[in-house]
Amino acid sequence: MRTSNLSSFLAALLALAACGGDAPVGPTPGSPAFDGDKAMELVRTQVGFGPRVPGRQGHATQLAWMVAHLDSTGLDVRTDTFTHVTATGDTLRLTNVLARARPEATRRILLLTHWDTRPISDNASDPALRSTPIPGANDGASGTAVLLELAGLLADAPPPMGVDLLFVDGEDYGDYGAGDMLLGAKRYADTMPPEGQGRPIYGVLLDMVGDVDPRFPVEPTSVQWAQPVVRKVWGAARRLGYGKFFPDAVGQEIGDDHIPLLSAGLPTVDVIDFSYGPGNSWWHTPEDTPEHVSPHTLGMVGQVVTELIYSGG
C-alpha cells in the first residue's frame, strides 16, 4: 500500500458530520458475540507458518489450512487461482478464496482482506534486515483472522443478508508503481459478477486491524467515493461504544485493495489503522509480530463488522 498526506479534506469532514447523533450504545439484539481471543490464536497460527509470500512454503501451507478451516464451517467456499508476471519477470501463482454465507440471497455485502505477506522488510531500521520477509502479524494475519473467526459466526447464526468473505492474494508483493500490488483485488474486480447475479452492494476492507494501540480514522478515498458505507461502519462502531477508536476524523489516503473495487463501481471502504508502532515504525519491518497485535483490538473490529451485518447492513 502507499500513502500520501492530504493538506485538506474539509468536504469529507462535513460529510462525516452526518454520522453523529445520539445512537444507542449496544449491539443489535440477536447479534452473536465475536471472540477476539480466538481471532488472536488464528493470528499466531498464521505467523507460525512463516512468511506467506507467493512461491514459499508458508504461502502454500496457509492456503490449505485456510480453505480447510472455511470448509469446516459449511459455508460455500470457492478458490480462484491465477498467475501474474512481475516487473522483474517472476511468475506468481496466486489464489483468492471466497466463502459465501447464504449464497442464495440476492442482497449481499462483501468483506475482504489480504492473506499474503510482504517478501521484504523495506522499512526495517537495520539495512541488513531489509531483504527479509515480514512476519505479517498485523499486515496480513489480523484481517484474515477476523474474517476466519467471523465465518464460524455466520455459519452458526445465519445473517439477514448474504455475506461474501474474500481473502485476496498478492496484495503486498512488490512495488506499487510497477503494478505488482493489489493483484487479488484487481482479479476480483475484473471477474466480479454483474448486478443481479450475486454482485455485492458494497464492500468493507479490513487491513492492519490488530494494533495494540488502535485508531481507525476514515480513509479519504473511502469517504469520497463510498460515503454511505463509511456512515454504516462508523455508525456501527459508535453504537457499540467504540467511537473513541473510530473517530469522525480523516486519516491518510491509502492505496489499498479497495481502490480496484471502487474503480469497478463497487462502493468499498478501507478500515485500516495506519499508525502501527511509534511513528508507524513496525510497518513493513521484522517487528510486525504477534506481541504487537491485541486480541482486544481484533475483538473490537470483529464486533463492529458483526454489528454491521446483523443490524441489516
C-alpha positions in Angstrom: 0.0 0.0 0.0 1.1 3.6 -0.5 0.3 6.7 1.4 0.1 10.4 0.7 -0.6 13.3 3.1 -3.6 15.4 2.3 -3.5 19.1 3.2 -7.2 19.4 3.4 -10.3 17.3 3.3 -12.9 19.7 4.5 -15.7 18.2 2.3 -15.1 14.8 3.8 -15.3 16.1 7.3 -18.5 17.9 6.6 -19.9 14.6 5.2 -18.9 12.7 8.2 -20.8 15.1 10.5 -23.9 13.3 9.4 -22.6 10.2 11.1 -23.1 11.8 14.5 -26.1 11.7 16.7 -27.2 10.1 19.9 -27.4 6.5 18.7 -28.0 4.0 21.4 -25.0 2.0 22.7 -25.2 -1.7 22.4 -25.3 -4.5 19.8 -28.4 -5.3 17.8 -30.5 -7.9 19.7 -29.6 -11.4 18.4 -26.2 -10.3 17.1 -23.6 -13.0 18.0 -20.5 -12.2 20.1 -17.2 -12.1 18.3 -14.3 -13.7 20.2 -11.1 -11.7 20.0 -9.1 -14.3 21.8 -9.9 -16.9 19.2 -9.0 -14.5 16.4 -5.7 -13.9 18.2 -4.9 -17.6 18.1 -5.6 -17.5 14.4 -3.1 -14.7 14.0 -0.5 -16.8 15.9 -1.2 -19.8 13.7 -0.6 -17.9 10.5 2.6 -16.3 11.7 3.7 -19.8 12.7 3.5 -20.9 9.0 6.4 -18.5 8.3 6.2 -15.9 5.5 3.1 -16.2 3.4 4.9 -15.0 0.3 3.7 -16.4 -3.0 6.0 -19.2 -4.0 7.1 -20.0 -0.4 6.1 -23.0 1.6 4.3 -20.8 4.2 2.0 -19.5 1.5 1.0 -23.0 0.3 0.6 -24.2 3.9 -1.6 -21.2 4.8 -3.8 -21.7 1.7 -4.5 -25.3 2.5 -5.2 -24.5 6.2 -7.4 -21.6 5.4 -9.5 -23.5 2.9 -9.9 -26.4 5.3 -10.9 -24.0 8.1 -13.6 -22.4 5.9 -14.8 -25.7 4.6 -15.3 -26.9 8.2 -17.9 -24.1 8.7 -20.1 -25.3 5.9 -20.0 -22.0 4.0 -19.9 -22.1 0.2 -16.1 -22.0 -0.4 -14.6 -21.2 -3.8 -11.0 -20.7 -4.9 -9.7 -18.7 -7.9 -6.1 -19.4 -8.9 -4.4 -17.2 -11.4 -0.9 -16.1 -12.4 0.9 -12.8 -12.5 4.2 -11.9 -14.2 6.0 -9.3 -12.2 8.0 -6.3 -13.4 11.2 -8.4 -12.8 9.9 -11.4 -14.7 8.9 -13.6 -11.8 5.7 -15.7 -12.4 3.5 -15.7 -9.3 0.8 -18.3 -8.7 -1.9 -16.6 -6.6 -5.2 -17.7 -5.2 -8.2 -15.8 -4.0 -10.5 -17.6 -1.6 -14.2 -16.7 -1.4 -16.5 -18.0 1.4 -20.2 -17.2 1.0 -22.9 -17.2 3.7 -26.4 -17.6 2.3 -25.3 -17.9 -1.3 -28.9 -17.9 -2.4 -29.5 -14.4 -1.1 -29.7 -11.6 -3.8 -28.8 -8.8 -1.4 -25.1 -9.3 -0.4 -22.2 -7.4 1.1 -18.5 -8.1 0.7 -15.9 -8.2 3.4 -12.3 -8.6 2.3 -8.8 -8.8 3.5 -5.4 -9.9 2.1 -3.8 -13.1 3.3 -0.3 -12.8 1.8 2.7 -11.1 3.4 5.4 -8.9 2.0 8.6 -10.5 0.8 10.9 -7.7 2.1 11.2 -5.6 5.3 11.8 -2.4 3.3 11.2 -0.1 6.4 13.5 -2.0 8.8 15.8 0.3 10.7 18.7 -2.1 10.2 19.6 -2.2 6.5 20.8 -5.8 6.9 17.2 -6.9 7.6 15.5 -5.2 4.7 15.7 -8.2 2.4 14.0 -10.5 4.9 10.2 -11.1 4.7 7.9 -9.6 7.3 6.2 -11.8 9.8 2.9 -10.2 8.9 1.1 -10.5 12.2 -0.9 -7.3 11.7 -0.3 -6.7 8.0 -1.9 -9.8 6.6 -2.8 -12.1 9.5 -5.1 -9.7 11.5 -7.7 -9.1 8.9 -7.6 -12.7 7.8 -8.1 -13.8 11.4 -11.1 -11.6 11.9 -12.8 -13.0 8.7 -11.9 -16.6 9.6 -13.5 -16.2 13.0 -16.5 -14.4 11.5 -17.0 -17.3 9.2 -18.0 -19.6 12.1 -20.4 -17.0 13.4 -22.1 -16.7 10.0 -22.5 -20.5 9.8 -23.9 -20.7 13.3 -26.2 -17.7 13.1 -27.4 -17.1 9.5 -27.2 -13.4 8.7 -30.1 -11.3 7.5 -28.5 -10.9 4.0 -25.8 -12.7 2.0 -22.2 -12.2 3.1 -19.2 -12.8 1.0 -15.8 -13.2 2.8 -13.0 -12.6 0.3 -9.3 -13.4 1.1 -7.3 -11.8 -1.7 -3.7 -12.8 -2.6 -0.8 -10.8 -3.9 -1.6 -7.5 -2.1 1.8 -6.8 -0.9 4.3 -8.4 -3.2 6.2 -5.7 -4.9 6.3 -2.0 -5.9 3.0 -0.1 -6.2 4.2 1.8 -9.2 5.3 -1.3 -11.0 1.8 -2.9 -10.8 2.9 -5.8 -8.6 0.5 -5.0 -5.7 -3.3 -5.3 -5.1 -3.2 -8.3 -7.5 -6.0 -10.3 -5.9 -8.3 -7.3 -5.6 -7.7 -6.4 -9.2 -8.5 -10.0 -10.2 -11.8 -9.9 -8.2 -12.7 -6.6 -9.7 -12.2 -8.0 -13.2 -14.3 -11.1 -12.5 -17.0 -9.7 -10.2 -20.4 -10.9 -11.0 -22.8 -8.4 -12.7 -25.6 -6.7 -10.8 -28.5 -9.0 -10.0 -26.3 -12.1 -10.4 -24.6 -12.2 -7.0 -22.8 -8.9 -7.1 -22.4 -7.3 -3.6 -24.0 -3.9 -3.0 -20.9 -2.6 -1.2 -17.6 -3.8 0.4 -15.6 -3.3 3.6 -11.8 -3.9 3.5 -10.0 -4.9 6.7 -6.3 -4.2 6.7 -3.9 -3.8 9.7 -6.7 -4.2 12.2 -4.9 -5.6 15.2 -2.6 -2.9 16.6 -2.3 -2.8 20.4 -2.9 0.9 20.3 -5.9 1.1 17.8 -7.2 4.1 16.0 -9.3 3.9 12.8 -9.8 7.3 11.2 -11.7 7.5 7.9 -9.6 6.8 4.8 -10.1 9.8 2.4 -10.8 7.9 -0.8 -13.3 5.8 1.1 -15.4 8.7 2.2 -15.0 10.4 -1.2 -16.4 7.5 -3.2 -18.3 5.4 -0.6 -19.7 7.8 1.9 -22.8 5.8 2.7 -20.7 2.8 3.6 -18.5 4.9 5.8 -21.6 6.0 7.7 -22.7 2.4 8.1 -19.4 1.2 9.5 -18.5 4.1 11.7 -22.1 4.2 12.9 -21.9 0.6 13.9 -18.7 1.4 15.9 -20.5 4.2 17.6 -23.5 2.1 18.6 -21.1 -0.3 20.3 -19.3 2.4 22.2 -16.2 2.4 20.1 -16.4 6.0 18.8 -13.1 6.8 20.5 -11.3 4.3 18.3 -13.3 5.0 15.2 -13.2 8.8 15.2 -15.0 11.1 12.7 -11.7 12.3 11.5 -10.0 11.8 8.2 -6.7 10.0 8.1 -4.1 9.3 5.4 -5.0 8.4 1.9 -4.1 4.8 1.3 -3.6 2.9 -2.0 -5.1 -0.4 -0.9 -7.4 -3.2 -2.0 -10.5 -1.0 -2.0 -9.1 1.0 -5.0 -9.7 -1.6 -7.7 -13.2 -2.3 -6.3 -14.0 1.4 -6.3 -12.7 1.6 -9.9 -15.0 -1.3 -10.8 -18.0 0.6 -9.4 -18.4 -1.2 -6.0 -18.5 1.2 -3.1 -15.9 0.0 -0.7 -14.3 1.4 2.4 -10.9 0.7 3.9 -10.9 0.1 7.7 -7.2 0.5 8.5 -5.0 1.7 11.4 -2.0 3.1 9.5 -0.1 4.1 12.7 1.5 0.8 13.7 4.0 1.3 16.4 5.7 4.6 17.3 5.8 6.7 14.1 4.4 3.6 12.2 7.8 2.0 12.9 6.5 -1.6 12.9 5.0 -1.4 9.4 6.9 -3.5 6.7 9.6 -4.5 9.3 10.5 -7.6 11.2 8.7 -6.1 14.2 5.3 -7.0 12.7 4.9 -9.8 15.3 2.1 -11.2 17.4 3.2 -9.3 20.6 2.2 -6.1 18.7 -1.3 -7.4 18.0 -4.1 -7.3 20.6 -7.0 -9.7 21.0 -9.0 -6.7 22.3 -8.5 -4.8 19.0 -9.3 -7.9 17.0 -12.4 -8.4 19.1 -13.5 -4.8 18.7 -13.1 -4.8 14.9 -14.8 -8.2 14.6 -17.7 -7.0 16.7 -18.1 -3.8 14.6 -18.3 -5.9 11.5 -20.7 -8.4 13.2 -22.9 -5.5 14.2 -22.8 -4.1 10.6 -24.1 -7.5 9.3 -26.7 -8.4 11.9 -28.1 -4.9 12.1 -29.2 -5.4 8.4 -26.1 -4.0 6.7 
